[in-house]
């Protein structure tokens, strides 16, 4: 676990990438920090970020947000409701794909 906000460490490939490009990591952290400024709590922010990742069909971001959500104590039922809410916009095939990515990630944390 990463000590920052109780979120898990990023995957090894991410760690290698930011070791190679530390300025990109710094810029990314500043962008992330700026986005967290405001009245929303950490749980709400994480659920919104998960919804955005789902809508954009970004598998890596979905998996990352699921790991971080789980670390924040967000339940599987809450995560799955976000997927269900996306179904009307994404369609069934894409929603089932998202569901499979999420289920795979949750299984790793079970």
Steps between C-alpha positions, in 0.01 A plus 500: 500500500601853429489727804341783303123494555512126570502417130680194364835529330472537123591204279868429440486620139371840616782523755756424230347760270512780758854406595588557137292820470490668844382834361189332358430348841538841665267665248246218542505533878446878476207450264347235727546716808337801333200289401443393861464860623140572588212385716475134390621231737747228396231234451289721274806604300602136451151396386485789253846418365392137459189612311708719270744215432208268424342752264830542319551120489852535639575153636817600686329796665201284592722240662702767682188673629354168618817425699495847652126483571538165671786641712271788606240253623262544209296182473470267205129582485575873469754436224258273316226765517729740314533237227123451488446875470730506197310227314248736338779708351756230420273220382508140614819378332713781639333476841571128522863569405527757780333258740759233414791741557356604834427144608858398413638788705274429797596131491865601546404687819273232646 
